[in-house]
Amino acid sequence: MAIVGEAFAAFDRGDTEAVLRLCDEDIVVTQPPELPGVPAEQHGHRGVLEAFAIWPEQWEDYRIEILSIAGVSADKVIVITRNRGRGRQSGVEVDMEISFVFTVRDARITQMRIFMQEEDALEAAGLRE
């Protein structure tokens, strides 16, 4: 769980290199299916960089706050976040929750799954059927 918290802290301070050091070279990033025009999966450190670019480049004054972080098994961590910003194109204020399920093996993040609905993340983490 600590590794995931460290990754969020590094992301928040803009330290991409620190985030990548916490990620396995073969990490798989899965984007929410609700996002049109976004690849369903991204792979490796390059995929992490692509995934990171999708969110902040869409918004001005982008902020992410961890609402909860919990280990749900030996290798799974679920994170519920609040994301705020203003749409770069529209100027519309955005305030929404986004959930993540991380898989951690051998002290590296091997998978990051992103969900627009907390219920979907809970199901993916095996906490709901």
Backbone torsions as a table, in degrees:
resi	resn	phi	psi	omega
1	MET	NA	-35.6	-178.6
2	ALA	-61.7	-37.0	-178.8
3	ILE	-62.6	-41.4	179.3
4	VAL	-65.4	-42.9	176.5
5	GLY	-60.8	-41.2	177.0
6	GLU	-62.1	-39.4	-179.9
7	ALA	-64.4	-42.1	177.7
8	PHE	-64.9	-41.6	179.1
9	ALA	-62.3	-42.0	178.8
10	ALA	-65.1	-42.4	177.8
11	PHE	-60.1	-44.5	-177.8
12	ASP	-61.2	-35.1	-179.6
13	ARG	-91.8	4.8	176.4
14	GLY	79.4	19.4	-177.4
15	ASP	-95.1	77.4	-177.4
16	THR	-60.6	-38.9	-180.0
17	GLU	-60.4	-40.2	178.6
18	ALA	-65.4	-39.1	177.0
19	VAL	-61.5	-47.5	-178.0
20	LEU	-62.5	-33.7	177.4
21	ARG	-64.2	-25.2	179.8
22	LEU	-87.7	-9.4	-177.9
23	CYS	-102.2	139.6	173.6
24	ASP	-62.5	147.9	179.4
25	GLU	-62.0	-24.3	-179.1
26	ASP	-105.3	23.2	-179.5
27	ILE	-52.9	146.7	174.8
28	VAL	-116.4	126.4	177.1
29	VAL	-109.3	124.6	179.4
30	THR	-111.9	121.3	-179.3
31	GLN	-87.8	157.9	178.1
32	PRO	-66.3	138.7	179.3
33	PRO	-66.0	-17.3	179.9
34	GLU	-71.1	-13.3	-177.2
35	LEU	-91.3	105.5	-180.0
36	PRO	-70.4	144.3	175.9
37	GLY	77.2	7.3	179.6
38	VAL	-109.3	134.1	179.0
39	PRO	-59.5	139.1	-179.8
40	ALA	-63.8	-38.4	179.4
41	GLU	-134.3	147.4	173.4
42	GLN	-131.1	148.2	-171.8
43	HIS	-126.4	145.3	174.7
44	GLY	71.2	-175.2	179.5
45	HIS	-61.8	-34.8	176.8
46	ARG	-61.6	-39.9	178.0
47	GLY	-63.6	-37.8	177.1
48	VAL	-62.8	-45.4	179.1
49	LEU	-61.8	-41.0	177.7
50	GLU	-63.7	-43.6	179.9
51	ALA	-63.1	-43.0	179.2
52	PHE	-62.2	-35.6	-177.2
53	ALA	-69.1	-30.0	-176.4
54	ILE	-61.1	-46.2	-171.7
55	TRP	-75.7	-63.3	-176.0
56	PRO	-63.8	-29.5	-178.0
57	GLU	-71.7	-16.5	177.3
58	GLN	-82.8	-20.0	-172.6
59	TRP	-125.3	151.5	168.0
60	GLU	-97.7	151.2	177.3
61	ASP	53.5	45.5	-178.2
62	TYR	-72.6	131.9	176.6
63	ARG	-136.7	143.0	176.5
64	ILE	-128.2	131.8	-179.0
65	GLU	-125.0	130.1	176.6
66	ILE	-77.8	121.3	176.1
67	LEU	-88.8	-38.3	175.7
68	SER	-156.1	150.3	176.9
69	ILE	-142.7	129.6	-176.3
70	ALA	-148.8	138.3	170.9
71	GLY	-78.5	128.1	-178.0
72	VAL	-108.9	-11.2	175.3
73	SER	-162.3	-175.3	-178.7
74	ALA	-60.1	-29.4	-176.1
75	ASP	-127.7	6.0	-178.5
76	LYS	-115.6	137.5	177.0
77	VAL	-130.2	132.2	176.2
78	ILE	-110.9	137.1	-178.6
79	VAL	-130.2	127.7	175.0
80	ILE	-107.2	128.3	-176.4
81	THR	-126.7	157.1	169.3
82	ARG	-109.8	129.0	-177.9
83	ASN	-117.4	129.3	-178.2
84	ARG	-130.6	149.8	175.9
85	GLY	172.4	-171.9	178.3
86	ARG	-126.4	129.9	179.9
87	GLY	-55.1	127.1	-177.4
88	ARG	-61.6	-41.9	-179.0
89	GLN	-82.5	-44.3	-171.8
90	SER	-89.2	-26.6	-174.3
91	GLY	77.8	2.5	-178.1
92	VAL	-75.2	134.9	175.7
93	GLU	-70.6	134.0	-179.4
94	VAL	-119.3	133.0	177.0
95	ASP	-145.8	104.8	-176.0
96	MET	-147.9	156.9	174.8
97	GLU	-91.0	140.2	173.7
98	ILE	-131.1	136.6	-177.8
99	SER	-113.1	150.4	-178.8
100	PHE	-130.6	145.0	168.0
101	VAL	-123.1	121.1	-180.0
102	PHE	-107.6	144.2	168.9
103	THR	-110.9	130.1	-178.9
104	VAL	-122.9	126.1	177.3
105	ARG	-137.6	138.5	178.8
106	ASP	51.0	43.2	176.4
107	ALA	62.7	26.6	176.4
108	ARG	-136.9	146.4	175.4
109	ILE	-78.2	120.2	-178.1
110	THR	-103.9	-18.6	178.7
111	GLN	-150.6	139.9	174.3
112	MET	-132.1	114.8	178.5
113	ARG	-110.4	131.6	-175.4
114	ILE	-111.4	136.2	-176.6
115	PHE	-132.9	139.5	176.0
116	MET	-81.3	-22.8	-179.2
117	GLN	-116.6	128.0	179.9
118	GLU	-58.1	-38.4	-179.2
119	GLU	-58.7	-38.3	178.7
120	ASP	-65.7	-39.1	178.4
121	ALA	-67.1	-42.0	178.9
122	LEU	-62.0	-41.0	177.7
123	GLU	-64.2	-44.8	-179.8
124	ALA	-63.2	-30.4	-179.7
125	ALA	-84.2	-1.7	179.1
126	GLY	82.5	18.7	-178.9
127	LEU	-96.8	-9.7	176.9
128	ARG	-144.5	151.8	177.8
129	GLU	-105.6	NA	NA
